[in-house]
């Protein structure tokens, strides 16, 4: 597999279960060290960086975001110092004003264990705000829109546009609508890239991507 990604690009990764999408993202974050091959960041072998240096520059959003006991604010700031106005600003930037406006205590509202009093979409928005506050260079979303309704998906997609601006973004996509406007889409199969291009290019290719797209939307 040989993939070249330019700084600031929005990249989609698609493929059936077991094709290697999530494994690729796990390797990028150095949860496992490479036994062969290379990953270069700014033309530097990323093994020359510490794991902390690599991970501190990557924002990672899972399908089920990690939330903790505490307030909305403490879940967003988690480990860094930020004022109320800074937290409210990032929430408004991603279209999550309701956390500021609709709750009586605003960002000081207490969350239930694991965010049990929030919807899946609201949890995602909080994880987006957490990343926006940290301002990493690379963003990874792993199946982040897989289990949400269409209305919430639109909200998440709008927030993603804000979050991805100025960052190199990788989206492991279950819903292909999430990556329709990607700069490049890589179609993986059994650990190999079998197709790549924009949505229109891949659709017109009439191959694996088009078959997956039509299975979802036709």
SULTAHU-V148049 format. One line per field, one symbol per residue. ss: DSSP state (@ for helix, = for strand, . for the rest). phi: phi as a letter, one per 20 degrees, with the letter a starting at -180 (. if undefined). Layout:
ss = ???
phi = ???
//
This chain:
ss = .........=====......@@@@@@@@...........==..==@@@..@@@@@@.====........==@@@@@@......@@@@@@@@@@....@@@@....@@@.==.@@@....@@@@@@@@@@@@@@@...=====.......@@@@@@@@@@@@@@@...=====...@@@@....======..======.@@@@@@@..@@@@@@@@@@.
phi = .ccdcegnfdddccqfgnfofffgffffelfcefebnbcddlmdgfffefffffffdcdcdefdfeccfqegfffefjncebfgfffffffffemdfgfeeeegelfeffefglmfedfgfffffffffgfgfelfecccddlfdfdcffffgfffffffgffffmcecdcedeefffdgeffbcdedblmcedbbqfgffffffmdffffffffedd
//
